[in-house]
Amino acid sequence: MTIPHALHSLVGMAPAVSDWLTLDQPMIDAFADLTQDRQFLHTDPVRAAATAFGGTVAHGFLTLSMLSHFLETAALPLPPLRHSVNYGFDRLRFVAPVPAGARIRGRFTLTGAEARPDGQILLRLRAEVEIEGTPRPALVADWLTLVALAD
């Protein structure tokens, strides 16, 4: 299988950027309940205010879990897909905390596309989650996604 020109031409293009999303305390609390990670830095505004963070912060894994939503709203101009699945990460770093109530968005650059013998294509995406008004991103990752093109 060869990579279609419409997909290959996207490699290295300007990043696709998602809409902003507010990570508020109810979202953080719901994630804490779902994952059973109720560390006070995420769930107790009074105790968290006494730390270097100055208040509660979102879980790194909550921020990471927003990548799928952000990629969808970023409208990376991919050709029609039959399906896509997460394949993993080659690199992932949580660079800066996301304070409760902060607005975040995703920024994605397609850095590679590799045909596989099973007919799928391995996409490599440089993913960043930006925090509004902050120079450092919340996270940076090299995200791998397997896709099958629509017929």
C-alpha atoms as one frame of an Amber mdcrd trajectory, in Angstrom:
protein
   0.000   0.000   0.000   1.199   3.491  -0.752   0.351   6.635   1.121  -2.195
   8.730  -0.827  -0.868  12.119  -1.930  -3.697  13.873  -0.036  -2.333  12.387
   3.188   1.376  12.554   2.387   1.079  16.264   1.522  -0.110  17.010   5.087
   3.190  15.891   6.650   4.962  18.929   8.079   2.155  21.377   7.288   1.163
  24.124   9.725  -0.444  22.774  12.882  -4.172  22.176  13.161  -5.529  23.850
  16.295  -8.642  22.880  18.253 -11.215  25.017  20.001 -10.578  26.103  23.588
 -12.018  24.035  26.433 -12.307  25.062  30.086 -11.113  22.422  32.556 -13.213
  23.402  35.554 -13.322  21.890  39.033 -16.434  19.748  38.340 -14.619  18.113
  35.385 -11.549  17.516  37.541 -13.700  16.054  40.331 -15.543  13.770  37.890
 -12.209  12.512  36.524 -10.954  11.954  40.097 -14.050   9.905  40.872 -13.838
   7.899  37.661 -10.140   7.069  38.051 -10.194   6.917  41.863  -7.297   9.398
  41.898  -8.497  11.808  44.550  -5.162  13.360  45.467  -5.849  16.652  47.254
  -3.921  18.666  44.627  -6.824  17.901  42.300  -9.814  17.802  44.621  -9.285
  19.983  47.692  -9.104  23.701  46.818  -8.283  24.731  50.393  -5.349  22.356
  50.863  -4.131  22.862  47.278  -4.103  26.651  47.812  -1.342  26.180  50.383
   0.951  24.457  47.831   3.237  25.910  45.179   0.368  25.450  42.694  -1.796
  27.953  44.588  -4.944  25.926  43.956  -6.194  22.720  42.422  -4.784  21.481
  39.142  -6.090  19.031  36.571  -4.690  15.526  36.498  -2.040  15.091  33.831
  -3.979  12.086  32.563  -7.150  14.188  32.303  -5.266  16.646  30.117  -3.887
  13.741  28.073  -7.331  12.194  27.684  -8.571  15.377  25.998  -6.303  14.795
  22.977  -8.917  12.729  21.116 -11.522  15.473  21.523  -9.036  18.154  20.541
  -7.921  16.265  17.425 -11.534  15.921  16.326 -12.229  19.641  16.737  -8.879
  20.655  15.207 -10.170  19.418  11.848  -6.846  18.105  10.575  -7.714  17.715
   6.879  -7.316  13.940   6.678  -8.880  11.983   3.826 -12.060  10.061   4.792
 -11.295   7.313   7.311 -12.948   3.959   7.912 -11.552   4.004  11.446  -8.728
   5.221  13.636  -7.321   3.752  16.843  -4.732   4.875  19.354  -1.453   3.028
  18.946   0.480   4.740  21.734   3.097   7.399  22.328   6.772   7.484  21.514
   7.251  10.397  23.897   5.001  12.106  26.409   5.870  14.861  28.856   3.674
  16.806  31.271   5.385  20.197  31.039   3.177  22.563  33.062   0.226  22.153
  35.436  -3.279  23.121  34.318  -4.984  25.171  37.053  -8.661  24.444  37.653
 -10.690  26.809  35.481  -7.952  27.243  32.846  -8.731  27.052  29.148  -6.738
  24.565  27.091  -6.595  23.547  23.444  -4.771  21.059  21.253  -2.232  21.765
  18.534  -1.366  18.948  16.109   1.245  18.565  13.405   1.376  15.452  11.243
   5.055  14.457  11.304   4.856  11.142   9.482   2.668   8.611   7.708   3.812
   5.036   7.186   2.003   2.334   5.217   1.693  -0.993   7.014   1.361  -4.466
   5.492  -2.130  -4.899   7.026  -3.458  -2.010   4.924  -3.509   0.494   7.770
  -1.444   3.654   7.968   0.542   4.640  11.039   0.231   8.382  11.609   2.741
  10.225  13.766   1.409  13.417  15.302   3.224  16.024  17.330   0.596  16.932
  19.915   0.681  19.830  22.347  -1.904  21.020  24.826  -1.674  24.764  25.281
  -2.850  26.666  28.350  -4.394  30.025  27.482  -2.156  32.906  28.563   0.762
  30.646  29.485   3.925  30.300  27.384   4.608  26.668  28.354   2.302  23.899
  27.132   0.620  21.558  29.573   1.929  18.560  27.656   3.863  17.589  24.569
   3.654  14.177  22.959   4.540  12.184  19.883   1.226  10.400  19.350   0.846
   7.314  17.169  -2.515   6.520  15.559  -3.452   3.689  13.211  -5.948   4.608
  10.523  -7.729   2.783   7.725  -8.806   4.913   4.806 -12.384   4.744   3.602
 -12.884   2.889   0.335
